[in-house]
Amino acid sequence: MPDPATLGYEQARDELASIVGRLESGAGTLEESLALWERGEALAARCQEWLDGARERLTAARGGRTGTAGTLDEDARAHAAGEDDEEDR
């Protein structure tokens, strides 16, 4: 099996999904399950590295503005508040 550090996001995610399926089936010995669990932990960490890197790249591309999905920036909040005020009149 390749070192998780060398895998792309999709490769790590797909292998992790396969491992989860195998663990959920309950087949195999305790030793095999532990080995799968350890591999899954390493793959999950690799996926998180990719996601963190993607978030950093998006933040940099947005000019350093931070935020999460579903969070409005200051201009959008002010605009939304203004619309709400007009509707109440």
N, C-alpha and C positions, 0 to 999 in steps of 0.2 A: 504494500500500500504506500502511496506517495506521502511524503511529509505534508501535513496540512498547511504549513507555511508557504508551500509552493503552489497551492491551489487557488484558482480564481473563485470568485463568489459563487457562481452557479454550480461549479464542481463541488465545492464544499457543502453548499446547501443541499444538493441532490444526494450526496453521500450521507449527509446527516439525516435526511428524510428516510433513506433506506435503513439506516441503523435504528431509527426510532421504530420503524415498522417491524424490524426483526426483534427488537426488545419487547415490543407490545405483544408479539405473538407468543412469547414465553418459551420458545424453543431454545434448546441449547443448555449447556451446563452453567453453573454459577461462574466459573472461570471465564467462559466465553462471554457471558453477559457483562462481567466486569470489564473485560477487554473492550467490548463494544461501547460500554458506557464511557470509558476513558477516551476512546477514539472520538466519540460523539462530543465530549466536552472540548476536545482540541478543535474539532470542526466548528463547533458553536463559537468558540473564541475567534477563530479565523473569520467566520462570517461577520462577527461584531467588528473586527478590525476593518473589514471592507466597508461596512456601513458607516463607521466612524470617519473613515477616510473620505467617503462620498459626502458626508455631512460637512466636513471641513472644506472640501472643494466647492460645494454649493455656497457655503458662507463666504468664501473668498470671491466667488464669481458674483455674488450679490454685493460686493464692496464692503464686506466685513459685517454687514447687518446680520444679526442673529435672530432667531425665532424658530418656532416649530409650526408644523402644519396645523392650520386652524387658528393660528394666532394672527390677529390683525396688527399691522404696523401703526404708528401714531397717526399718520395722515388718514388711513382708512378708518380708524376709530373715530377721529374727529368728524369725518364725513358721515359715518353711520350715525353718530350722535346728532348731527344736524338734521338728517333725514327724519330721525325719530321725533325730534322736536317739532318739525313741520307737520308731521302726521297727527300729532296731538292737538294741533290748533284747529 
